[in-house]
């Protein structure tokens, strides 16, 4: 591998990588030094600089771990306002693969907000707009997002509201958890169906991606092909710390 143009910065980045690998428990200086491949005095100075800026911290037992400044980098990078730009190439690839309408959405209270969409070459008669809101309980996007949450009966009832029944929502979420794919058929528009998957960061859903198509293209073998596209096309194109189920 080509040598880093600035060794001190490279050591700091390697130290951050090592700290991330040891998780919240952290690791003693000697263990980290072996992982990074530098002497303890050298790493001690690097860690002191990282601690000064909040990128590393010490536990009461003396172990080193990532600090709040490092943790916030990922959250800032994947903030809602950045997601459309980060994920647009993945949405485009999915739309091109399936020749279907693709949406990106996030949860906002009881609703899903549509952050981005990519339209196919062929026309799809769907009322769709960035910024549009729909009840999460009746959309594939919303069900994908809710399916990774541990919702009690009160929460289920709150999300169901007057849009659907608690029983129907529970069944939809159970199905999404079992198959890994959330769906809805003609619950929002006649003749239109959707399938969706959540995008996870550290096990928490931060967004969801859906395919929207006429009902006949989300049945049988055609549905299986679009489910396969969700599972195969998206993962390689996601930012490093985002995954699908």
ZICOR-V376331 format. One record per helix or strand. SS is the DSSP state (h for helix, s for strand). FROM is the first residue (numbers start at 1). TO is the last residue. If there is no record, write none. Layout:
SS,FROM,TO + SS,FROM,TO
This chain:
h,7,25 + s,27,27 + h,29,36 + h,40,52 + s,56,58 + s,64,66 + h,68,77 + h,80,98 + s,101,108 + s,111,118 + s,133,135 + h,136,138 + h,140,146 + h,153,160 + h,166,179 + s,182,185 + s,192,201 + s,204,214 + h,215,218 + h,220,233 + h,235,237 + s,243,244
